[in-house]
Amino acid sequence: MNGYIQKKIEGRTKRYVQLLELKDDPEKIREYKKWHTQEHHWKEIRDGIREVGILEMEIYIRGTQLVMIVDTPEDFDWQTAMDKLATLPRQAEWEAFVARLQGCREDARSDEKWQMTERMFYLYD
């Protein structure tokens, strides 16, 4: 494994890690992956993520399990950002579009679908 190059972000940041389960259907998983490629993603969604203050977002997949890593400025307020994100252009349409591939309600907002994790270890100082 070669690992993944990370974007260098200046200053102190916070990281959020979330989980989401996809429907256990290989065709739906392929489609979900397709809609997250550079060629097929919705530009308005990427722009909205940045507009609410998110500096970097990555999604990793293993089987049906998704892991999302979100890096933000240190003063970022998660709930305020998610409330704003839900109102941005095409966001509700996107959430409904991908919900058919996810194991969640079709009318769920992003912050209702993705389950926040708890950090239990890091390389302590």
Secondary structure as GFF3:
##gff-version 3
##sequence-region A 1 125
A	DSSP	beta_strand	13	21	.	.	.	ID=ss1
A	DSSP	alpha_helix	26	34	.	.	.	ID=ss2
A	DSSP	alpha_helix	43	51	.	.	.	ID=ss3
A	DSSP	beta_strand	56	62	.	.	.	ID=ss4
A	DSSP	beta_strand	65	73	.	.	.	ID=ss5
A	DSSP	alpha_helix	78	85	.	.	.	ID=ss6
A	DSSP	alpha_helix	91	99	.	.	.	ID=ss7
A	DSSP	alpha_helix	110	113	.	.	.	ID=ss8
A	DSSP	beta_strand	115	116	.	.	.	ID=ss9
###
